[in-house]
Amino acid sequence: MFGNPVRIELENFGVVLRPLKKSDMVLYVEYLQHLEVTMFTNMTFAPTLTKEEEWWEKVGNEPDTVIWGIVPDGSEVPVGVTGLHGVHPFWGCCTSGVIIGDRNWWGKGVAYRAHLARTWYAVNILNRATIQSQVRTSNTASLKALLKVGYRVSGKFDRNCYRMKLWMDTYTLSWVNPFRVGELYPEGVPDELVESLARAKEALEVADKVVKFI
């Protein structure tokens, strides 16, 4: 499925998350042909337009998936994609992901804003208690953006990705809803969660002020 459109604005710079259109797939074919963009993903080959359109049809009908195109201020078209996957109907969990395909928008806070708005949506619309994600250990920019909204590194896959004569590890990250810790941890909050829960709480409090449906 595609998520409802939302806008987040921080420090006079905004990002809109909106449903993807089939016509957007032309852009994604262009973005994803570059190894620099897919270096830290599970993609191996450049996609075709047919394959991207098939993906668009598939995710648009998946009841446990929520996908958005990412449109920052200054762009008329999506520069990336973000989503929630495996949205379990009973367990309150899901996974998350993001790709900023247009390299001109790297390092400008687009991914962080997308993470913040997506997490806010996961909590307030989908009633999520936990979110899991993964990031290559060498992808420091992506890791930083996730940590900022309250994810924490909870595990690691050793040498499970190969690119350009380089073996890479992959972090597993977990986000725990700070307003449901009593329910999730009736035996008491583990010490290793204290810092990330504080960041998650701060992130949601900020998001409540700056994320709006449009």
Residue pairs with C-beta under 8 A, 6 or more apart in sequence:
1 59
1 60
1 61
1 62
1 63
1 65
1 66
1 67
2 19
2 20
2 59
2 60
2 66
2 67
2 68
3 17
3 19
3 66
3 67
3 68
3 83
3 84
3 121
4 19
4 121
4 125
4 213
5 16
5 17
5 18
5 19
5 68
5 213
5 214
6 16
6 17
6 117
6 120
6 121
6 211
6 212
6 213
6 214
7 14
7 15
7 16
7 17
7 117
7 211
7 212
7 214
8 14
8 15
8 17
8 113
8 114
8 116
8 117
8 120
8 207
8 210
8 211
8 212
9 15
9 210
10 109
10 113
10 116
10 206
10 210
13 72
13 73
13 108
13 109
13 113
14 72
14 73
14 113
15 70
15 71
15 72
15 73
15 110
15 113
15 114
15 117
16 70
16 71
16 72
16 214
17 68
17 69
17 70
17 71
17 82
17 114
17 117
17 118
17 121
18 68
18 69
18 71
18 78
19 67
19 68
19 69
20 56
20 60
20 67
20 68
20 69
20 78
20 81
21 69
22 53
22 56
24 56
24 69
24 77
24 78
25 49
25 52
25 53
25 55
25 56
26 49
27 77
27 78
27 101
28 47
28 52
28 81
28 101
29 46
29 47
29 48
29 49
29 52
30 101
31 37
31 80
31 99
31 101
31 102
32 38
32 43
32 46
32 47
32 52
32 99
32 101
33 46
33 47
34 103
35 163
35 164
36 103
37 99
37 101
37 103
38 99
39 163
39 164
40 135
40 136
40 138
40 139
40 142
40 161
40 168
41 99
42 161
47 55
59 65
59 67
59 83
60 67
63 87
64 85
64 86
64 87
64 88
64 89
64 94
65 83
65 84
65 85
65 86
65 87
66 83
66 84
66 87
66 121
66 126
67 81
67 82
67 83
68 81
68 82
68 83
68 114
68 118
69 78
69 80
69 81
70 78
70 79
70 80
70 81
70 82
70 98
70 100
70 110
70 114
71 77
71 78
71 79
72 79
72 105
72 108
72 110
72 113
75 102
75 105
79 100
79 101
79 102
79 104
79 105
79 110
80 98
80 99
80 100
80 101
80 102
80 105
80 110
80 111
80 114
81 98
81 99
81 101
82 96
82 97
82 98
82 99
82 114
82 115
82 118
83 96
83 97
83 98
83 118
84 94
84 95
84 96
84 118
84 121
84 122
84 126
84 128
84 131
85 94
85 95
85 96
85 97
86 93
86 94
86 95
87 94
87 126
87 128
88 94
92 127
92 128
92 129
92 130
93 128
93 129
93 130
93 131
93 132
94 122
94 126
94 128
94 131
94 132
95 131
95 132
95 133
95 134
96 115
96 118
96 119
96 122
96 131
96 132
96 133
96 175
97 133
98 111
98 114
98 115
98 118
98 142
100 106
100 110
100 111
106 141
107 141
111 141
111 142
111 145
112 145
112 148
112 149
115 145
115 146
115 148
115 149
116 149
116 203
116 206
116 207
116 210
116 211
117 207
117 211
119 131
119 149
119 150
119 175
119 200
119 203
119 204
119 207
120 204
120 207
120 208
120 211
121 211
122 128
122 131
123 177
123 179
123 204
128 177
129 176
129 177
129 180
129 183
129 184
130 174
130 175
130 176
130 177
130 184
131 151
131 174
131 175
132 172
132 173
132 174
132 175
133 146
133 151
133 172
133 173
133 174
133 175
134 157
134 170
134 171
134 172
134 173
135 142
135 143
135 146
135 170
135 171
135 173
136 142
136 161
136 168
136 169
136 170
136 171
137 143
137 156
137 168
137 169
137 170
137 171
138 166
138 168
143 153
143 171
143 173
146 173
146 175
147 153
147 173
147 196
147 199
148 199
148 203
149 175
149 199
149 200
149 203
150 175
150 176
150 178
150 196
150 197
150 199
150 200
150 201
150 202
150 203
150 204
151 173
151 174
151 175
151 196
151 200
152 173
152 174
152 175
152 192
152 193
152 195
152 196
153 171
153 172
153 173
154 172
154 173
154 174
155 171
155 172
156 169
156 170
156 171
156 172
157 169
157 170
157 172
158 169
159 167
159 168
159 169
160 168
160 169
160 170
161 167
161 168
161 169
161 170
162 168
174 196
175 196
175 200
176 184
176 193
176 196
176 197
176 200
177 184
177 200
178 197
178 198
178 200
178 201
178 204
179 201
179 204
181 189
181 193
181 197
185 193
189 197
